């Protein structure tokens, strides 16, 4: 995944997984997690497998809006 999107840093993904602004279960096997990037404007969506640690995919999400809690 990181080879196809070299602008995404492994550290960014790890920080989103550790402290996501929002999480949603995508399916039985995947979890979507969003967080804001400190170094760039915008949000990053990180998709992990059901264990919550194994990275499946990550990309910038221009349409992300935090839901009020």
C-alpha contacts under 8 A as a table, 3 or more apart, distances in Angstrom:
res1	aa1	res2	aa2	distance
1	X	4	X	5.46
1	X	5	X	6.50
1	X	56	X	7.37
1	X	57	X	6.01
1	X	58	X	7.50
2	X	5	X	5.01
2	X	6	X	5.54
2	X	8	X	6.58
2	X	9	X	7.63
2	X	10	X	7.78
3	X	6	X	5.57
5	X	8	X	5.99
5	X	59	X	7.89
6	X	9	X	7.39
8	X	12	X	7.18
8	X	13	X	7.94
8	X	58	X	7.69
8	X	59	X	7.40
9	X	12	X	5.33
9	X	13	X	6.79
10	X	13	X	5.24
10	X	14	X	6.32
11	X	14	X	5.06
11	X	15	X	6.18
12	X	15	X	5.23
12	X	16	X	6.30
12	X	37	X	7.25
13	X	16	X	5.18
13	X	17	X	6.20
13	X	44	X	7.99
13	X	46	X	6.47
13	X	58	X	7.35
14	X	17	X	5.15
14	X	18	X	6.14
15	X	18	X	5.09
15	X	19	X	6.06
15	X	20	X	7.74
16	X	19	X	5.25
16	X	20	X	4.83
16	X	21	X	7.79
16	X	33	X	6.97
16	X	34	X	6.57
16	X	35	X	5.36
16	X	36	X	7.89
16	X	44	X	7.75
16	X	46	X	7.18
17	X	20	X	5.76
17	X	33	X	6.79
17	X	46	X	7.41
17	X	52	X	7.51
17	X	53	X	7.26
19	X	35	X	7.61
20	X	23	X	6.61
20	X	33	X	5.84
20	X	34	X	5.54
20	X	35	X	5.13
21	X	33	X	7.43
21	X	34	X	5.65
21	X	35	X	4.94
21	X	36	X	7.48
21	X	66	X	7.07
22	X	33	X	5.76
22	X	34	X	5.31
22	X	35	X	7.01
22	X	66	X	7.13
22	X	67	X	7.84
23	X	31	X	7.03
23	X	32	X	5.66
23	X	33	X	4.51
23	X	34	X	6.55
24	X	31	X	5.84
24	X	32	X	5.16
24	X	33	X	6.56
25	X	28	X	7.42
25	X	30	X	6.32
25	X	31	X	4.48
25	X	32	X	6.12
26	X	29	X	7.63
26	X	30	X	5.37
26	X	31	X	5.22
26	X	32	X	6.09
27	X	30	X	5.31
27	X	31	X	7.08
28	X	50	X	6.92
29	X	49	X	5.48
29	X	50	X	4.69
30	X	47	X	6.58
30	X	48	X	5.59
30	X	49	X	4.40
30	X	50	X	4.99
31	X	47	X	5.65
31	X	48	X	5.29
31	X	49	X	6.13
31	X	50	X	6.13
31	X	52	X	6.84
32	X	45	X	6.77
32	X	46	X	5.92
32	X	47	X	4.69
32	X	48	X	6.66
33	X	45	X	5.67
33	X	46	X	5.15
33	X	47	X	6.27
33	X	48	X	7.89
34	X	43	X	6.73
34	X	44	X	5.72
34	X	45	X	4.57
34	X	46	X	6.26
34	X	64	X	7.80
35	X	43	X	5.55
35	X	44	X	5.58
35	X	45	X	6.80
36	X	41	X	7.78
36	X	42	X	6.10
36	X	43	X	4.33
36	X	44	X	6.21
37	X	40	X	5.48
37	X	41	X	6.45
37	X	42	X	6.24
37	X	43	X	5.69
37	X	44	X	6.60
38	X	41	X	7.31
42	X	60	X	7.08
42	X	61	X	7.01
42	X	62	X	6.19
43	X	60	X	5.76
43	X	61	X	5.36
43	X	62	X	6.55
43	X	64	X	6.43
44	X	58	X	6.94
44	X	59	X	5.70
44	X	60	X	4.43
44	X	61	X	5.51
45	X	58	X	5.54
45	X	59	X	5.50
45	X	60	X	6.03
45	X	61	X	5.89
46	X	55	X	7.41
46	X	56	X	7.73
46	X	57	X	5.96
46	X	58	X	4.32
46	X	59	X	6.72
47	X	55	X	6.28
47	X	56	X	5.39
47	X	57	X	5.01
47	X	58	X	5.96
48	X	51	X	7.48
48	X	52	X	5.49
48	X	53	X	6.21
48	X	54	X	5.35
48	X	55	X	4.53
48	X	56	X	4.98
48	X	57	X	6.95
49	X	52	X	5.73
49	X	53	X	6.93
49	X	54	X	5.48
49	X	55	X	6.59
49	X	56	X	6.33
50	X	53	X	7.98
51	X	54	X	6.67
55	X	58	X	7.86
61	X	64	X	5.74
